[in-house]
Amino acid sequence: MFVIKERFFAIGDDFDVLDEHGAKVYHVDGKVFSVRGKVVIEDPAGAEVASVHRHLIALRPTYEIQIGGEKAAEVRKKLFTPFRDKFTIDVPGPDDLEMKGDLLDHEYVIEQGGDEVASVSKRWLTFRDTYAVKVADGVDPLLIIGSVLALDLALGREAKDREPGRD
């Protein structure tokens, strides 16, 4: 299980991703947050292990996840999903993942082929402004963490675009 600070994109602060024992597993560099919507995930020694950035030209919110300098996935909002937002995690090959549930309140699951491979919840924690990410064995935690951060970036951008006075 990993612990992530809720809505980091609002301030662009750096923060740490912790394991269930409170040990630092990754550091997220929010200062890189820019027009392109990029964040960098570093290991505890400060080496970049992954990044998430927004595609500037896309019909729907789309973020690319790179792990070890290689494209690992694209996270895209599904078009035409009545009542709830859904996002697809498009990985190379046929094994795409899907985020579904209450995305805004961080109560959702990530499925692959109908099987749950990760879950996100604020219910497991007593800390305000944090949520937990549980990742199934055999699933790349960086892919899941990157996807969760991409979702946060996309939802934050949508909220900002809906603010009064924005065209």
N, C-alpha and C positions, 0 to 999 in steps of 0.2 A: 504494500500500500504506500502511496505517496501523498504528501500534503502540499497543496498549492494555495497561494494567496488569491482571494477572489478579486476579480476586476483589476488586475495589475495595470491594464492598458490605460486606465483613467488618469494615472499620474506618470506612467512610464518609468517607475522606480525599478531598480534592480531588486531581485528577491531570490531566496533559495527555495528549492524543492527538497523537502525532507522525506525521510522514510518514516515508518510507523513508530520508530524509537526516537525520532527527533534529530537524527543525524543527517547532515547535509549530503545529498546525493548529486544534485545539480545546482548550478547558479544560472539564473536567467537575467541576461543583460538587457534591461528595458531602455537604457539610454540610446541604444541603437535604433529604437522606435523612431520611425521617420515617415515621410510621405509614402514610402513604399510599405509601411507597416511591417518592419522587420524586427525580430528579436533573435538573440543568439543564446543557445543553451550550452553551458560550459560544464566540464567535470570539476570536481573539487580543487584540482590543481590549476584551473583557469584555462585549460585547453578547450577550444570549440569542438563540440561533439555533434551539434545539430543546429539548424536554424529554421525559422519560419518566416516567410515573407509573402506579401500580397501581390497578386498579379494586378497590374494597373489597368490592363485592358481585358475585361471579361464581362460576359452578359450577366453573371451572378457572382456573389462574393466567392473568390477563389484564392486559396493560400497554398503555397508550395512548401513542403517539408523536405529539407535536405539533412541526411544523416551521414557523417563522415565525408562530406563534400559531394555526395551522390544524391540525386533526386530519389526520395523514398515514397512520396505520395503527394497527391493534390487533395485538399479538402475543399469541397464545393457545396454550396447550399443547393438543395434540390428545388427545382421549379415545380409549381403546382402541387403543393402539399397542403390540402385544406386543414384548418384547425391547429396544426402544429408545424413548427420548423423541423426540417430534417436535413442532415448533412451527410454527404457521401465522402468516404476516405478512399480515393481512387489510388490503389497500389498497382505496380506493374503486374501484369498477369490477371487471372480471372477472380482473384480472392478479395474483392473490394469489401470495405467495411461500411457500416451505417451507424450514425449517431441518432438515437431517438429517445424521446421522453420529454421531460420539462427542461429544455436546454437553458432557458433564462435563469432558472433557479438552481441550476447545477444538480439536478436529479435525473440522470439519464444513463442509458447503457450504450455500449458499443458492441455491435454484433457483426459476425462474419459468417455468411452462409446460414443465418438463422440461429447461430450459437453465440451466446454472450462471451466476449473475450475481455471486456473491461466494464467497470461501472464507476460512475461519478456521483458523489453525494456529499451534502453538507450535514446530513443527519448523524454521521458517524463521529463528528467532532463537536467539541464545546467551544472552540475558538471562533470568535466572530470574524467574518471576512475571509474564511478559509474553507476549502473543500478537499475531500479525499478522492483519490483515484486508485481503484483496485485493478490490477492487471493480472490476467490469467497466466499460468505457467506456459512458457513457450512462445509468448507474444512479446515483441520488442517494446520495452517500456518507453523508449525514446519516440517511437512512432505514436504511441498512445498519448504521451505527454505533449508532443508536438501538435497532435490533432486537437487536444483539449485547448491548448494555447491559441491555435488557429481559430477555433470556435469562439473563444473569448474575444479575440481581435475582431472577428466578423460581427459579432453581436454588439460590441462596443462601437464599432464604426456605424452600424445601422442606427443605434440609439442616438449617436451624435448627429447623424444626418436628419433625424426626425425632430431635432430641437427646434423650437420656434425661432424664426428669423433666418433659417437656413433655406437656401433655394436648391 
